[in-house]
Each structure stands twice: as structure tokens, then as C-alpha cells.
Amino acid sequence: MKITPRKNEVAAVVQLLESDGYDSAEALAKDVIKRVAELFADREFYAFVHRFGPGQLQIAWGPFTSDAEVVKFANKAKLGGEAMSLKLCSTGAFLARLGKNQIAPSERCATCNHPHGAHEHPTFGGRCAVRGCACKQDVK
């Protein structure tokens, strides 16, 4: 997995590394790993999903940081059968959205009826990312 560190992620880890609140390097390392995992929850990743044919068990590998990385992996694996790249939406964005809504969560947008995950792509700013959908409802 190719990771390009983001400015806010680097700052969060530096803050931990520069703090004096740790009795051991092991305790610091544990907190760094936990913090990086929290930060990665705000990112979107991809998975390579494969099955040898209809009705067969699906297997997924990942995470990958881009669709292009999935394609490279698929080309190396040369498994045949059916395969796809699956975008994994940010769990951080999903949980933030749930935290704002006091009502029971719905998996679909009330305006366009597409999954809420279609509204979580950062490049679309909360608008629906489904091709051909004109919904501008920000469900976050």
C-alpha cells in the first residue's frame, strides 16, 4: 500500500512524538499506531474483489490507496474469473454523520435514494457521486 502522508496526519504523530507523557518507547509506539489508525479512518481506500465465477465465494484483498494500485495488483495476480475494484468509503465520515443525526440512521439518501456512501466522496463535496444523479443533497 502506497501512503502519502497528509499534513494533518504528520502533525498529529509529531505531537505524540514530542510529548513527554510516556514512560516507555513501547507505550508511545502503541499510541502512535492507534492514532494513525484513527487518522486512516478518515481516508477512502480500495479493495480488490475476486471470484472465479457466478455463485462462487468472493475474496477481497486490500486496502489499496487508489484504483490504479488495485489494477496493478490484479495484473500481477492473474487470477482470471471475475474481479472488480471496490471503493471503501471513509468510516470516519460515516460515524461523524451518525453522530450528527439523533434519528435512526438510514442507509439511503432521502432525496435520491442512493446509498449514503455515494455522498461521502470528498471530490463531490457531499453531492451524490452516482453517475447521472443530479442530487445535491449533502447528507453528512
C-alpha positions as CSV (number, residue, x, y, z in Angstrom):
1,M,0.0,0.0,0.0
2,K,1.4,3.3,-1.1
3,I,0.7,6.0,1.6
4,T,1.4,9.7,1.0
5,P,1.3,11.3,4.5
6,R,-1.0,14.2,4.8
7,K,-0.1,17.4,6.7
8,N,-2.7,16.9,9.4
9,E,-1.6,13.2,9.9
10,V,2.1,14.2,10.2
11,A,1.2,16.9,12.7
12,A,-0.8,14.5,14.9
13,V,2.0,12.0,15.0
14,V,4.6,14.7,15.7
15,Q,2.5,15.9,18.6
16,L,2.6,12.4,20.1
17,L,6.4,12.0,19.5
18,E,7.2,15.3,21.1
19,S,5.1,14.8,24.2
20,D,6.8,13.9,27.4
21,G,3.9,11.9,28.8
22,Y,5.2,8.4,28.0
23,D,7.1,6.2,30.4
24,S,8.5,3.9,27.7
25,A,9.0,3.8,23.9
26,E,6.6,0.9,23.8
27,A,3.8,2.9,25.3
28,L,4.5,5.7,22.8
29,A,4.6,3.2,19.9
30,K,1.1,1.9,20.9
31,D,-0.4,5.3,20.9
32,V,1.2,6.2,17.6
33,I,-0.3,3.1,16.0
34,K,-3.7,3.8,17.5
35,R,-3.6,7.5,16.3
36,V,-2.6,6.6,12.8
37,A,-5.4,4.1,12.6
38,E,-7.9,6.8,13.7
39,L,-6.5,9.1,11.0
40,F,-6.7,6.5,8.3
41,A,-10.4,6.0,9.2
42,D,-10.9,9.4,7.6
43,R,-9.5,8.2,4.3
44,E,-11.0,6.3,1.5
45,F,-9.4,3.1,0.4
46,Y,-9.9,0.4,-2.3
47,A,-10.2,-3.3,-2.2
48,F,-9.6,-5.9,-5.0
49,V,-12.6,-8.2,-5.1
50,H,-12.4,-11.5,-7.0
51,R,-14.4,-14.7,-7.7
52,F,-13.8,-17.4,-10.2
53,G,-17.4,-17.4,-11.4
54,P,-21.1,-16.7,-10.6
55,G,-22.2,-18.2,-7.3
56,Q,-18.6,-18.7,-6.2
57,L,-17.1,-17.3,-3.0
58,Q,-15.8,-13.8,-3.3
59,I,-12.4,-12.9,-1.8
60,A,-11.2,-9.4,-1.2
61,W,-7.7,-8.1,-0.7
62,G,-6.7,-4.7,0.5
63,P,-6.5,-2.0,1.4
64,F,-5.1,-0.1,-1.5
65,T,-4.9,3.7,-1.8
66,S,-6.1,4.0,-5.4
67,D,-7.9,2.3,-8.1
68,A,-4.7,2.2,-10.1
69,E,-3.0,0.3,-7.3
70,V,-5.8,-2.3,-7.4
71,V,-5.3,-2.7,-11.2
72,K,-1.6,-3.2,-10.7
73,F,-2.3,-5.9,-8.1
74,A,-4.9,-7.6,-10.3
75,N,-2.4,-7.7,-13.2
76,K,0.2,-9.3,-11.0
77,A,-2.3,-11.8,-9.5
78,K,-3.6,-13.0,-12.9
79,L,-6.4,-15.0,-11.3
80,G,-8.9,-15.0,-14.2
81,G,-12.6,-15.2,-13.3
82,E,-14.4,-12.0,-12.3
83,A,-12.8,-9.1,-10.5
84,M,-13.5,-5.5,-9.5
85,S,-12.1,-2.6,-7.7
86,L,-14.3,-1.7,-4.7
87,K,-14.1,1.8,-3.2
88,L,-14.2,1.7,0.6
89,C,-15.9,4.8,1.9
90,S,-14.5,6.6,5.0
91,T,-15.7,5.1,8.2
92,G,-14.7,8.4,9.9
93,A,-17.1,10.4,7.7
94,F,-19.9,7.8,8.2
95,L,-19.5,7.8,12.0
96,A,-19.4,11.7,12.0
97,R,-22.7,11.7,10.1
98,L,-24.3,9.3,12.5
99,G,-23.1,11.4,15.4
100,K,-25.0,14.4,14.0
101,N,-28.3,12.6,13.4
102,Q,-30.3,11.8,16.5
103,I,-32.8,9.7,14.5
104,A,-32.3,6.1,13.5
105,P,-29.8,6.0,10.6
106,S,-30.9,5.2,7.1
107,E,-28.6,3.6,4.5
108,R,-30.2,5.7,1.7
109,C,-30.4,9.4,0.8
110,A,-33.9,10.7,1.3
111,T,-33.6,12.8,-1.9
112,C,-32.1,10.4,-4.5
113,N,-32.4,7.1,-2.7
114,H,-28.8,6.2,-3.4
115,P,-26.6,4.8,-0.5
116,H,-25.3,7.5,1.8
117,G,-21.8,6.3,0.9
118,A,-22.4,7.9,-2.5
119,H,-22.4,11.3,-0.8
120,E,-19.2,10.7,1.1
121,H,-16.7,11.2,-1.7
122,P,-14.6,14.3,-0.9
123,T,-14.3,15.4,-4.5
124,F,-18.1,15.7,-4.8
125,G,-18.4,17.9,-1.6
126,G,-21.4,15.9,-0.3
127,R,-23.3,15.7,-3.6
128,C,-24.2,12.3,-4.9
129,A,-21.3,10.6,-6.8
130,V,-23.6,8.2,-8.7
131,R,-23.1,8.8,-12.4
132,G,-26.1,10.7,-13.8
133,C,-27.6,11.6,-10.5
134,A,-28.2,15.3,-10.0
135,C,-28.8,15.1,-6.3
136,K,-27.0,18.0,-4.5
137,Q,-28.3,16.9,-1.0
138,D,-25.4,16.9,1.5
139,V,-26.3,14.0,3.8
140,K,-23.3,14.4,6.1
